[in-house]
Amino acid sequence: MDRQKYDHFLHILKEELVPAMGCTEPIAVAYAAALAAAELPGRPERVEICVSSNIIKNVKSVIVPNTDGMHGLEAAAAAGIVAGDPTNKLLVISQVTPQQKKDIEDYLKTAHFSVEESHTGEVFDICIRLTAGAHTSLCRIAGDHTNVVQVVRDGEVQQEKRLQKPEIEKQAAEMEICDIVAFADEVEIPDVAPILDRQITCNMDIAQEGLTRNYGARIGQVLLACREPSVYTKAKAYAAAASDARMGGCEKPVVINSGSGNQGITASVPVIVYARELGLPQEKLYRALVVSNLTTIHLKQGIGPLSAYCGAISAGCGAAAGITYLLGGGYEQVAHTVVNAIAINSGVICDGAKASCAAKIASAVEAGLLGMEMYRQGSEFVGGDGIVSKGVERTIRNVYRLAAQGMRLTDSEIISIMLSDQQDHCS
């Protein structure tokens, strides 16, 4: 592999595998609110939240960490305003004192909050407008979770940049599975160990939290209670348990993948469980995590940051690719595993962040592992089987088309159903 391509892959891993506390959509709202609040001399009495429909979908039901169990756009914004440190980006509300938790609750009762849907056409769009006496501020984040495109104070632009496709997304779109496997074979371990050590520590720590405490629907605990404790079961259960905790407001960070903590969990935890259960060398684990993370990024980038297509499905394919590599597979084995996994579970909908994400993660890992076992036992899906085309890259492009174009109406209907349900509960 030439040095330019090597550095390209390393840069993608460094940019994508970063820590975040809480579901990244409400955290992005908190980050925008904290940035806007930092422009004002005092705490704002008016908070206007304008976000795209996909942000509404992903923030509606998930618990915001460090808020004592609150959820929703208002809670996320209030947490950012009262207790956020914008220099920490996706860890913006990771350092919240007990008194600040009480202050967030009080602030929600005293300040005026309004929420409206944006109509900019951007799938990922957050705009927070604040008023404190005679002073106003605005922060807009669009395109991805930390892409600040505008900051305004008292009508004067403090920061602005043109919204365009992030460079990291352009780079990731150029990847292919053959190059990913080649990079995993050749990468110098000291180049990736610091990134992956953080992922291993954080994501396994929150998995353990989900297995020992009662979060959400306890999917991880249920899986271990009703199945034989094989490595196959543990891979699914540990990943689901990490999501149980994260969706339930656990105040532990996760190393994300493609902007998503659930995808970061799904791409990493099953691979780590397999390596530990089978007693495989740490170096082999590092290389397998390179495969799983980069495969997940490759599968996700053509879909976009938010859609009707459940991102855990892409990460489940990535995890299976990583486990296949972990067990000695090369490019051919990894490619066939990815195609098989895509054929099994593609089309699972994303109906927002919430407790059932853990069950979808278990299903995604199951599909990935089944795809792996199919090829190991001489069975596979072939071109012409549904959305499967001849060749792994053509099949991946079919998923891009399905998710980014074919499921647009599905996305609109999901959001409509969720908002109608919310109105029914309020009436």
Phi, psi and chi 1 to 4 in degrees:
 res  aa     phi    psi   chi1   chi2   chi3   chi4
   1 MET       -  130.9  177.2  173.2  -73.1      -
   2 ASP   -71.3  160.0   64.7   71.0      -      -
   3 ARG   -63.7  -36.3 -169.8   68.3 -152.5 -174.5
   4 GLN   -62.6  -44.3 -176.5  177.7   -1.0      -
   5 LYS   -69.2  -37.7 -172.1  169.9  -74.8 -171.4
   6 TYR   -59.3  -49.8 -177.5   99.6      -      -
   7 ASP   -64.0  -34.5  -69.3  -19.1      -      -
   8 HIS   -60.2  -47.7  160.0   75.4      -      -
   9 PHE   -66.6  -40.8  -80.4  111.8      -      -
  10 LEU   -63.6  -41.0 -164.5   57.8      -      -
  11 HIS   -62.4  -42.3  175.7   66.6      -      -
  12 ILE   -60.5  -45.4  -70.2  172.6      -      -
  13 LEU   -61.0  -43.1  -72.0  172.9      -      -
  14 LYS   -65.1  -38.0  -71.8  177.1  178.8  176.9
  15 GLU   -76.5  -35.0  -70.9  -67.3  -50.1      -
  16 GLU   -90.5  -34.1  -67.5  -76.8   -9.0      -
  17 LEU   -93.3   78.3  -88.8   57.5      -      -
  18 VAL  -121.0  157.1  -64.2      -      -      -
  19 PRO   -81.2  148.6   26.9  -32.1      -      -
  20 ALA  -148.2  145.4      -      -      -      -
  21 MET  -108.1  121.4  177.9 -175.9  -76.7      -
  22 GLY    90.6  168.4      -      -      -      -
  23 CYS   -57.4  133.0  177.0      -      -      -
  24 THR   -71.1  -22.2   46.8      -      -      -
  25 GLU   -70.9  -53.4  -79.7   71.3   56.6      -
  26 PRO   -61.6  -30.3   14.8  -27.2      -      -
  27 ILE   -68.4  -36.5  -65.8  -55.9      -      -
  28 ALA   -64.3  -36.4      -      -      -      -
  29 VAL   -63.5  -45.1  171.1      -      -      -
  30 ALA   -62.3  -38.5      -      -      -      -
  31 TYR   -64.3  -46.2  176.9   44.1      -      -
  32 ALA   -61.9  -41.8      -      -      -      -
  33 ALA   -65.3  -39.4      -      -      -      -
  34 ALA   -66.2  -39.9      -      -      -      -
  35 LEU   -64.2  -43.1  -75.5  167.4      -      -
  36 ALA   -65.6  -40.4      -      -      -      -
  37 ALA   -65.9  -31.9      -      -      -      -
  38 ALA   -65.9  -15.7      -      -      -      -
  39 GLU   -86.6   -7.2  -62.0  -64.6  -38.5      -
  40 LEU  -106.9  152.2  -63.2  175.6      -      -
  41 PRO   -78.4  -17.1   27.4  -34.6      -      -
  42 GLY  -146.5  176.5      -      -      -      -
  43 ARG   -72.7  130.1 -172.6  169.0  -67.1  173.9
  44 PRO   -70.3  144.5   24.3  -33.2      -      -
  45 GLU   -96.1  -10.0   66.0  -88.4    4.6      -
  46 ARG  -131.5  131.7 -175.2  176.3 -176.1   85.1
  47 VAL  -129.2  116.8 -178.8      -      -      -
  48 GLU  -110.0  122.6  -60.6  171.0   70.8      -
  49 ILE  -113.7  119.5  -56.0  167.2      -      -
  50 CYS  -124.9  114.4 -175.8      -      -      -
  51 VAL  -137.6  157.3  -64.1      -      -      -
  52 SER   -69.9  160.2   55.0      -      -      -
  53 SER   -61.8  -33.0   56.2      -      -      -
  54 ASN   -68.1  -30.0  -81.7   84.0      -      -
  55 ILE   -69.2  -42.2  -61.9  -65.2      -      -
  56 ILE   -56.0  -45.7  -65.7  172.6      -      -
  57 LYS   -59.6  -44.6  178.3  178.0   76.0  171.9
  58 ASN   -83.9  -12.9  -90.3   24.6      -      -
  59 VAL  -101.1  -21.2  177.8      -      -      -
  60 LYS   -51.7  -47.1  176.2  177.9  175.2  -74.6
  61 SER  -113.2  -13.7  -59.1      -      -      -
  62 VAL   -82.5  145.0   70.2      -      -      -
  63 ILE   -79.0  134.9  -66.9  173.0      -      -
  64 VAL   -86.0  123.0 -178.7      -      -      -
  65 PRO   -64.0  154.7   21.1  -30.7      -      -
  66 ASN    62.4   30.1  -83.3  -35.5      -      -
  67 THR  -126.0   11.4   63.7      -      -      -
  68 ASP    57.8   44.6  -73.6  -23.4      -      -
  69 GLY    91.1   10.9      -      -      -      -
  70 MET   -82.5  156.6  -69.2 -170.9  -76.8      -
  71 HIS  -141.4  167.1   58.9   82.9      -      -
  72 GLY   106.6  165.6      -      -      -      -
  73 LEU   -62.2  -41.4  -73.4  159.6      -      -
  74 GLU   -62.9  -42.7  -64.0   91.5  -23.5      -
  75 ALA   -64.9  -41.0      -      -      -      -
  76 ALA   -63.9  -45.6      -      -      -      -
  77 ALA   -64.9  -43.0      -      -      -      -
  78 ALA   -61.7  -40.9      -      -      -      -
  79 ALA   -62.7  -41.2      -      -      -      -
  80 GLY   -65.6  -40.2      -      -      -      -
  81 ILE   -69.3  -46.3  -68.8  165.2      -      -
  82 VAL   -78.9  -40.8  172.6      -      -      -
  83 ALA  -130.7    8.3      -      -      -      -
  84 GLY   -82.0  144.5      -      -      -      -
  85 ASP  -116.3   99.4  178.3   -3.5      -      -
  86 PRO   -64.1  -17.8   21.6  -31.5      -      -
  87 THR   -67.5  -17.1   63.4      -      -      -
  88 ASN   -90.8   -1.9  -76.8  -24.7      -      -
  89 LYS    51.6 -114.1  -65.4 -170.6  176.2 -179.1
  90 LEU   -76.9    1.0  -65.2 -179.4      -      -
  91 LEU  -107.2   25.7  -64.3  170.8      -      -
  92 VAL   -57.1  -34.1   60.1      -      -      -
  93 ILE  -116.8   36.1   53.9  169.3      -      -
  94 SER   -83.0  -19.6   61.6      -      -      -
  95 GLN  -116.8   80.6  -55.4  -65.5  -37.8      -
  96 VAL  -118.6  127.3  179.8      -      -      -
  97 THR   -82.9  160.8   66.9      -      -      -
  98 PRO   -55.2  -38.6  -27.6   35.7      -      -
  99 GLN   -65.8  -39.0 -179.9   57.8   49.6      -
 100 GLN   -65.9  -33.7  -74.6  175.3  -40.2      -
 101 LYS   -60.9  -41.6  -69.3 -178.5 -176.4 -179.4
 102 LYS   -66.2  -39.0  175.4   86.7  166.7   52.9
 103 ASP   -64.1  -37.5  -68.3  -16.0      -      -
 104 ILE   -62.0  -44.9  -67.4  167.3      -      -
 105 GLU   -61.3  -44.9 -177.6 -179.5   -0.7      -
 106 ASP   -65.8  -39.8  -68.1  -19.0      -      -
 107 TYR   -63.6  -38.2 -177.9   61.0      -      -
 108 LEU   -62.1  -27.2  -79.9  164.5      -      -
 109 LYS   -84.3  -25.3  -64.4  174.1 -177.3  175.6
 110 THR  -103.6  -33.5   56.9      -      -      -
 111 ALA   -81.8  159.3      -      -      -      -
 112 HIS   -97.2  119.6  179.1  -88.7      -      -
 113 PHE  -111.6  138.8  -72.9   79.1      -      -
 114 SER  -134.3  147.4   65.3      -      -      -
 115 VAL  -129.3  132.8  175.2      -      -      -
 116 GLU  -140.9  157.8   63.9  176.5  -57.4      -
 117 GLU   -87.0  134.9 -177.5  179.8  -15.9      -
 118 SER   -81.0  155.2   71.5      -      -      -
 119 HIS  -130.6   41.4  -62.5  -74.6      -      -
 120 THR   -81.2  -15.9   62.1      -      -      -
 121 GLY    90.9   -7.9      -      -      -      -
 122 GLU   -81.0  131.3  -68.1  -64.2  -33.0      -
 123 VAL   -67.1  -38.0  172.4      -      -      -
 124 PHE  -112.4  105.7 -165.6  109.1      -      -
 125 ASP  -150.0  123.4 -157.4   -1.9      -      -
 126 ILE  -131.8  126.2  -62.3  167.5      -      -
 127 CYS  -132.5  123.3 -174.3      -      -      -
 128 ILE  -114.5  122.9  -53.5  -68.3      -      -
 129 ARG  -114.0  129.5  -62.5 -179.8  179.8   89.1
 130 LEU  -121.9  146.6  -55.6  179.5      -      -
 131 THR  -129.5  126.2  -56.5      -      -      -
 132 ALA  -131.4   99.3      -      -      -      -
 133 GLY    62.1 -123.7      -      -      -      -
 134 ALA   -87.2   -1.0      -      -      -      -
 135 HIS  -104.5  147.0  -60.7  -78.9      -      -
 136 THR  -133.8  158.1   62.0      -      -      -
 137 SER  -150.0  162.7   66.9      -      -      -
 138 LEU  -148.5  141.6  174.8  149.7      -      -
 139 CYS  -136.3  131.7  176.9      -      -      -
 140 ARG  -121.3  129.6 -176.4 -175.7  176.5 -152.4
 141 ILE  -117.2  130.5  -68.3  175.6      -      -
 142 ALA  -148.5  150.1      -      -      -      -
 143 GLY    93.9  -49.1      -      -      -      -
 144 ASP  -155.2 -179.6   66.2   47.8      -      -
 145 HIS   -67.0  -25.2  -62.6   78.0      -      -
 146 THR  -124.4   15.3   57.0      -      -      -
 147 ASN   -86.4   88.9 -169.9   41.4      -      -
 148 VAL   -79.2  115.8 -179.9      -      -      -
 149 VAL  -103.3  -16.2  -64.8      -      -      -
 150 GLN  -159.8  135.7 -169.8  176.5   52.6      -
 151 VAL  -132.0  128.5  176.4      -      -      -
 152 VAL  -129.6  137.1  178.7      -      -      -
 153 ARG  -126.4  122.3  179.1  174.4   65.4 -127.8
 154 ASP    48.6   43.1  -69.0  -27.0      -      -
 155 GLY    82.8   -6.2      -      -      -      -
 156 GLU  -103.8  128.9  -65.8 -173.8    5.8      -
 157 VAL   -71.2  122.9  174.4      -      -      -
 158 GLN   -96.3  -29.6  -52.7  -61.0  -49.7      -
 159 GLN  -154.3  135.6  178.6 -178.8  -22.7      -
 160 GLU  -158.9  141.3 -170.2  168.0   43.4      -
 161 LYS  -149.5  154.7   66.6  177.8  178.3 -179.6
 162 ARG   -72.8  133.8 -173.2  164.1   60.4   89.8
 163 LEU   -74.5  121.4  179.7   59.2      -      -
 164 GLN  -146.7  166.7   55.8 -172.0    3.6      -
 165 LYS   -58.9  123.9 -168.4  172.8 -173.8  178.8
 166 PRO   -56.7  143.1  -21.7   32.6      -      -
 167 GLU   -58.8  -37.2 -172.8   62.5   29.5      -
 168 ILE   -63.6  -34.2 -167.4   74.2      -      -
 169 GLU   -69.7  -39.1 -170.7  171.9  -37.9      -
 170 LYS   -62.4  -42.3  -64.1  176.9 -172.8  175.0
 171 GLN   -66.0  -43.6  -66.7  172.3  -11.7      -
 172 ALA   -64.2  -32.9      -      -      -      -
 173 ALA   -66.2  -17.1      -      -      -      -
 174 GLU   -87.6   -4.2  -61.8  168.6    1.0      -
 175 MET   -73.5  158.2  -70.1 -167.8  -67.3      -
 176 GLU  -139.2  155.9  -68.0 -169.9   -6.9      -
 177 ILE   -60.3  -37.5  -62.8  -64.0      -      -
 178 CYS   -61.6  -39.6   59.8      -      -      -
 179 ASP   -70.0  -36.6  -67.8  -31.3      -      -
 180 ILE   -60.9  -47.0  -70.1  170.4      -      -
 181 VAL   -65.1  -40.2  173.5      -      -      -
 182 ALA   -62.3  -41.9      -      -      -      -
 183 PHE   -64.1  -42.4  176.5   71.2      -      -
 184 ALA   -61.7  -36.4      -      -      -      -
 185 ASP   -65.7  -37.4  -73.1  -19.2      -      -
 186 GLU  -102.6  -16.6  -61.9  175.4   23.2      -
 187 VAL   -59.7  138.4   67.0      -      -      -
 188 GLU   -75.4  122.7  -64.9  -70.0  -27.6      -
 189 ILE   -56.2  -40.4  -64.4  -58.1      -      -
 190 PRO   -59.5  -21.8  -26.5   36.6      -      -
 191 ASP   -71.6  -30.0  -72.8  -17.2      -      -
 192 VAL  -113.0  -17.5  -65.6      -      -      -
 193 ALA   -55.9  -45.3      -      -      -      -
 194 PRO   -60.9  -38.0  -22.5   34.1      -      -
 195 ILE   -66.7  -46.9  -51.6  166.3      -      -
 196 LEU   -77.8  -31.0  -61.3  176.3      -      -
 197 ASP   -60.8  -41.0  -78.9  -23.6      -      -
 198 ARG   -64.5  -40.4 -178.2  171.2   61.1 -175.8
 199 GLN   -64.3  -44.7 -175.5  179.1   52.1      -
 200 ILE   -60.7  -48.4  -67.4  165.6      -      -
 201 THR   -65.1  -52.0  -61.2      -      -      -
 202 CYS   -65.4  -47.8  -71.1      -      -      -
 203 ASN   -74.9  -31.1  -65.4    5.8      -      -
 204 MET   -76.4  -30.4  -70.7  -57.2  -72.0      -
 205 ASP   -64.3  -44.9 -170.1   25.2      -      -
 206 ILE   -73.5  -27.5 -159.6  168.6      -      -
 207 ALA   -63.5  -43.7      -      -      -      -
 208 GLN   -62.9  -37.5 -159.3   61.1   47.9      -
 209 GLU   -61.4  -42.3  178.9   80.8    1.1      -
 210 GLY   -69.4  -24.2      -      -      -      -
 211 LEU   -84.4  -18.7  -70.4  171.2      -      -
 212 THR  -109.1  -15.7   54.1      -      -      -
 213 ARG  -127.0  160.4  -65.1 -176.3   60.1 -170.8
 214 ASN   -91.3  101.2  -67.6  -27.1      -      -
 215 TYR  -118.1  140.4  -71.7   96.7      -      -
 216 GLY    53.6 -134.1      -      -      -      -
 217 ALA   -91.7    5.3      -      -      -      -
 218 ARG    55.0   44.0  -59.3 -175.7  -61.4  108.1
 219 ILE   -61.0  -42.5  -59.9  -60.6      -      -
 220 GLY   -61.0  -44.0      -      -      -      -
 221 GLN   -65.7  -40.0  -65.0  179.7   28.1      -
 222 VAL   -62.2  -43.4  168.4      -      -      -
 223 LEU   -60.9  -43.2  -78.7  168.5      -      -
 224 LEU   -69.6  -29.5  -72.0 -177.3      -      -
 225 ALA   -77.3  -26.8      -      -      -      -
 226 CYS  -111.6    2.4   69.6      -      -      -
 227 ARG  -128.6  157.2  -62.0  -78.9 -170.0  -87.4
 228 GLU   -63.2  137.6  -70.8  -65.2  -39.7      -
 229 PRO   -77.3   57.0   29.7  -34.7      -      -
 230 SER   -80.6  169.1   63.8      -      -      -
 231 VAL   -62.4  -32.9   63.9      -      -      -
 232 TYR   -60.6  -46.2 -163.1   85.5      -      -
 233 THR   -70.5  -43.4  -62.0      -      -      -
 234 LYS   -62.7  -37.1  -72.5 -178.6  178.9  179.5
 235 ALA   -59.0  -42.9      -      -      -      -
 236 LYS   -71.5  -44.4  -66.1 -178.3  -70.8 -177.3
 237 ALA   -66.2  -42.9      -      -      -      -
 238 TYR   -66.1  -40.1  -84.2   64.0      -      -
 239 ALA   -65.4  -43.4      -      -      -      -
 240 ALA   -63.7  -40.5      -      -      -      -
 241 ALA   -63.8  -37.5      -      -      -      -
 242 ALA   -62.3  -40.6      -      -      -      -
 243 SER   -70.0  -39.0  179.9      -      -      -
 244 ASP   -48.7  -51.4  -75.5  -36.0      -      -
 245 ALA   -66.6  -45.1      -      -      -      -
 246 ARG   -65.0  -45.5 -178.7  170.6  172.5  -89.6
 247 MET   -68.5  -22.9  -63.3  -68.7   94.3      -
 248 GLY   -88.3    9.5      -      -      -      -
 249 GLY    89.5   16.1      -      -      -      -
 250 CYS   -57.2  138.0  176.4      -      -      -
 251 GLU   -95.3   42.9  -65.6  161.1    8.1      -
 252 LYS  -118.2  142.5  -71.4  179.5  178.6  -68.9
 253 PRO   -77.0  157.8   29.2  -34.9      -      -
 254 VAL  -127.0  143.8  164.0      -      -      -
 255 VAL   -87.6  118.9  170.5      -      -      -
 256 ILE   -86.3  170.7   66.4  175.6      -      -
 257 ASN  -142.7  129.8 -179.0  -56.2      -      -
 258 SER    56.7   36.0  -57.1      -      -      -
 259 GLY    80.1    5.3      -      -      -      -
 260 SER  -128.1  130.5  164.8      -      -      -
 261 GLY   -69.3  -40.5      -      -      -      -
 262 ASN   -62.9  -36.6  -81.8  -14.9      -      -
 263 GLN   -71.2  -36.3  -71.1  164.8   47.7      -
 264 GLY   -62.4  -41.3      -      -      -      -
 265 ILE   -63.6  -50.1  -72.7  165.4      -      -
 266 THR   -65.2  -35.9  -51.1      -      -      -
 267 ALA   -73.3  -22.4      -      -      -      -
 268 SER  -112.3  -47.1   61.2      -      -      -
 269 VAL   -59.9  -46.8  169.5      -      -      -
 270 PRO   -59.7  -36.7  -24.1   35.7      -      -
 271 VAL   -65.9  -42.8 -175.7      -      -      -
 272 ILE   -63.9  -43.7  -60.4  163.7      -      -
 273 VAL   -60.0  -45.9  168.7      -      -      -
 274 TYR   -60.9  -45.7 -101.8   80.4      -      -
 275 ALA   -62.0  -42.2      -      -      -      -
 276 ARG   -72.3  -42.5  -70.6 -179.0  174.7  178.0
 277 GLU   -64.5  -34.8  -73.0  -71.9  -51.5      -
 278 LEU   -93.3    0.7  -59.3  179.5      -      -
 279 GLY    63.5   37.5      -      -      -      -
 280 LEU   -84.4  155.3  -62.2  175.6      -      -
 281 PRO   -63.6  150.4  -18.8   30.1      -      -
 282 GLN   -60.1  -37.6 -171.3   74.2    1.8      -
 283 GLU   -61.5  -40.3  179.1  178.8  -26.4      -
 284 LYS   -64.3  -37.9 -168.2   67.4  174.8  177.7
 285 LEU   -62.6  -45.7  171.9   57.3      -      -
 286 TYR   -56.1  -47.4  -73.1  140.7      -      -
 287 ARG   -66.6  -37.9  -63.6 -173.4 -171.7  -81.2
 288 ALA   -67.1  -36.8      -      -      -      -
 289 LEU   -67.3  -32.6  -75.7  171.9      -      -
 290 VAL   -59.8  -45.6  166.4      -      -      -
 291 VAL   -62.9  -47.8  171.3      -      -      -
 292 SER   -65.6  -43.6   62.5      -      -      -
 293 ASN   -67.7  -46.2  -79.5  -62.1      -      -
 294 LEU   -69.9  -35.0  -72.3  174.9      -      -
 295 THR   -64.2  -42.0  -60.9      -      -      -
 296 THR   -61.1  -45.4  -61.8      -      -      -
 297 ILE   -61.3  -44.5  -67.7  164.7      -      -
 298 HIS   -59.9  -45.4  179.8   32.0      -      -
 299 LEU   -67.4  -29.5  -75.1  162.6      -      -
 300 LYS   -90.6  -31.1 -171.1   68.7  173.7   60.3
 301 GLN   -64.8  -32.4  -70.4  -58.3  -30.0      -
 302 GLY   -77.3   -8.9      -      -      -      -
 303 ILE   -89.8  -36.5  -63.2  171.4      -      -
 304 GLY   105.2  169.1      -      -      -      -
 305 PRO   -67.4  -34.7   24.1  -33.2      -      -
 306 LEU  -138.9  138.8  -60.9  172.5      -      -
 307 SER  -162.8 -174.7   74.0      -      -      -
 308 ALA   -81.6   -6.3      -      -      -      -
 309 TYR   -91.9  122.9 -174.1   96.4      -      -
 310 CYS   -64.6  118.9  175.9      -      -      -
 311 GLY   -66.0  -22.7      -      -      -      -
 312 ALA   -62.7  -26.2      -      -      -      -
 313 ILE   -64.4  -44.2  -56.3  -54.5      -      -
 314 SER   -61.2  -42.6  -61.8      -      -      -
 315 ALA   -69.0  -32.1      -      -      -      -
 316 GLY   -64.1  -39.2      -      -      -      -
 317 CYS   -62.3  -42.6  -64.8      -      -      -
 318 GLY   -61.6  -43.4      -      -      -      -
 319 ALA   -60.8  -44.2      -      -      -      -
 320 ALA   -64.1  -36.8      -      -      -      -
 321 ALA   -62.1  -43.2      -      -      -      -
 322 GLY   -64.5  -41.6      -      -      -      -
 323 ILE   -68.5  -38.3  -66.0  167.7      -      -
 324 THR   -58.7  -44.6  -61.1      -      -      -
 325 TYR   -64.7  -41.9 -175.7   92.2      -      -
 326 LEU   -56.7  -36.8 -171.0   70.5      -      -
 327 LEU   -88.6   10.9  -60.6  179.3      -      -
 328 GLY   104.8    2.7      -      -      -      -
 329 GLY   -73.7  150.2      -      -      -      -
 330 GLY  -109.0 -157.3      -      -      -      -
 331 TYR   -57.5  -48.0  164.1   68.0      -      -
 332 GLU   -59.4  -46.3 -178.6  179.9  -13.0      -
 333 GLN   -65.4  -42.2  -68.8   77.4   14.8      -
 334 VAL   -64.0  -45.7  167.9      -      -      -
 335 ALA   -60.9  -44.7      -      -      -      -
 336 HIS   -67.7  -35.9  -78.3  -79.5      -      -
 337 THR   -61.8  -45.3  -67.3      -      -      -
 338 VAL   -61.5  -45.7  169.3      -      -      -
 339 VAL   -61.4  -45.9  169.7      -      -      -
 340 ASN   -60.5  -44.5  -71.8  -16.5      -      -
 341 ALA   -64.9  -41.1      -      -      -      -
 342 ILE   -59.3  -42.9  -74.9  171.9      -      -
 343 ALA   -65.0  -28.7      -      -      -      -
 344 ILE   -78.6  -46.3  -65.9  166.9      -      -
 345 ASN  -121.8    2.7 -113.9   19.1      -      -
 346 SER   -62.4  139.8  -75.5      -      -      -
 347 GLY   106.1   -3.8      -      -      -      -
 348 VAL   -63.2  130.6  173.8      -      -      -
 349 ILE   -81.7  152.8   64.1  164.6      -      -
 350 CYS  -101.0  112.2  170.9      -      -      -
 351 ASP  -114.3   43.5   53.0  -15.8      -      -
 352 GLY    93.3  166.2      -      -      -      -
 353 ALA   -85.1  130.2      -      -      -      -
 354 LYS  -174.9 -174.1   67.3 -128.2  169.8  -71.0
 355 ALA   -60.2  -35.5      -      -      -      -
 356 SER   -70.8   -9.3   67.4      -      -      -
 357 CYS   -57.7  -34.6  -70.1      -      -      -
 358 ALA   -62.4  -38.8      -      -      -      -
 359 ALA   -69.6  -36.3      -      -      -      -
 360 LYS   -67.2  -35.5  -68.2 -177.1 -179.1 -177.5
 361 ILE   -63.1  -44.3  -75.5  173.9      -      -
 362 ALA   -59.2  -41.2      -      -      -      -
 363 SER   -65.7  -39.5  175.7      -      -      -
 364 ALA   -65.2  -42.4      -      -      -      -
 365 VAL   -66.3  -40.7  175.2      -      -      -
 366 GLU   -58.0  -46.1  168.3   72.6   29.4      -
 367 ALA   -63.3  -41.1      -      -      -      -
 368 GLY   -63.4  -44.9      -      -      -      -
 369 LEU   -67.8  -36.5  -66.6  176.1      -      -
 370 LEU   -64.3  -41.8  176.3   57.0      -      -
 371 GLY   -59.9  -38.4      -      -      -      -
 372 MET   -65.7  -48.2  177.2 -175.2   73.5      -
 373 GLU   -65.7  -34.6  -69.0  -62.3  -21.7      -
 374 MET   -55.2  -51.1  -77.4  175.4   59.9      -
 375 TYR   -68.9  -36.8 -172.1   70.6      -      -
 376 ARG   -61.9  -27.0  -67.3  178.2   75.6 -168.6
 377 GLN  -104.9   19.0  -63.5 -175.1   36.2      -
 378 GLY    80.0   22.2      -      -      -      -
 379 SER  -121.5  144.6  178.5      -      -      -
 380 GLU  -160.6  159.6   61.8  179.1  -49.2      -
 381 PHE   -89.2  147.6  -61.6  113.5      -      -
 382 VAL  -122.1  166.4  -62.2      -      -      -
 383 GLY   -53.9  132.9      -      -      -      -
 384 GLY   102.0  -14.4      -      -      -      -
 385 ASP   -80.7   93.6  -72.5  -14.1      -      -
 386 GLY    64.4 -125.6      -      -      -      -
 387 ILE   -86.9    2.3   64.6  167.7      -      -
 388 VAL   -75.2  129.2  174.2      -      -      -
 389 SER  -114.1  169.4  -68.7      -      -      -
 390 LYS   -71.0  116.8 -175.6  174.7  177.4   59.2
 391 GLY   102.3  138.8      -      -      -      -
 392 VAL   -65.4  -39.2   63.1      -      -      -
 393 GLU   -69.4  -36.3  -60.3  -56.2  -29.3      -
 394 ARG   -66.2  -38.0  -70.5 -179.6   63.8 -171.3
 395 THR   -66.9  -40.4  -58.6      -      -      -
 396 ILE   -62.1  -41.3  -70.4  171.0      -      -
 397 ARG   -63.9  -31.8  -73.2 -166.0  -66.5  -87.4
 398 ASN   -64.2  -37.1  -69.7  -14.7      -      -
 399 VAL   -66.4  -41.8  172.5      -      -      -
 400 TYR   -53.4  -48.3  -67.0  169.1      -      -
 401 ARG   -64.5  -44.7 -179.5  178.3  170.2 -174.6
 402 LEU   -59.0  -49.5  167.9   69.7      -      -
 403 ALA   -76.3  -45.5      -      -      -      -
 404 ALA   -79.9  -30.4      -      -      -      -
 405 GLN  -112.4  -53.1  -59.4  175.3   38.2      -
 406 GLY   -65.6  -27.3      -      -      -      -
 407 MET  -101.9   15.8  -63.6 -179.3   75.0      -
 408 ARG   -62.9  -46.0  -75.6  178.2 -177.0  171.3
 409 LEU   -65.8  -37.5 -178.4   57.5      -      -
 410 THR   -58.2  -43.8  -58.6      -      -      -
 411 ASP   -59.7  -45.2 -155.2   26.3      -      -
 412 SER   -61.5  -41.3  -63.1      -      -      -
 413 GLU   -68.3  -39.0  -74.8  -58.8  -44.5      -
 414 ILE   -59.3  -48.3  -69.3  167.6      -      -
 415 ILE   -64.5  -40.5  -66.9  162.6      -      -
 416 SER   -60.9  -44.5  178.1      -      -      -
 417 ILE   -61.4  -45.1  -70.7  167.0      -      -
 418 MET   -64.5  -41.9  -69.0  175.6   68.2      -
 419 LEU   -70.9  -35.9  -66.5  178.8      -      -
 420 SER   -65.2  -40.1  -63.5      -      -      -
 421 ASP   -63.5  -40.1 -175.1   59.7      -      -
 422 GLN   -62.7  -40.3 -175.9  176.1   13.4      -
 423 GLN   -66.7  -38.1  -69.1  167.8   -1.3      -
 424 ASP   -61.7  -40.2  -69.4  -18.0      -      -
 425 HIS   -66.7  -31.9  -77.3  -60.4      -      -
 426 CYS   -82.5  -18.6  -66.0      -      -      -
 427 SER   -86.1      -   60.0      -      -      -
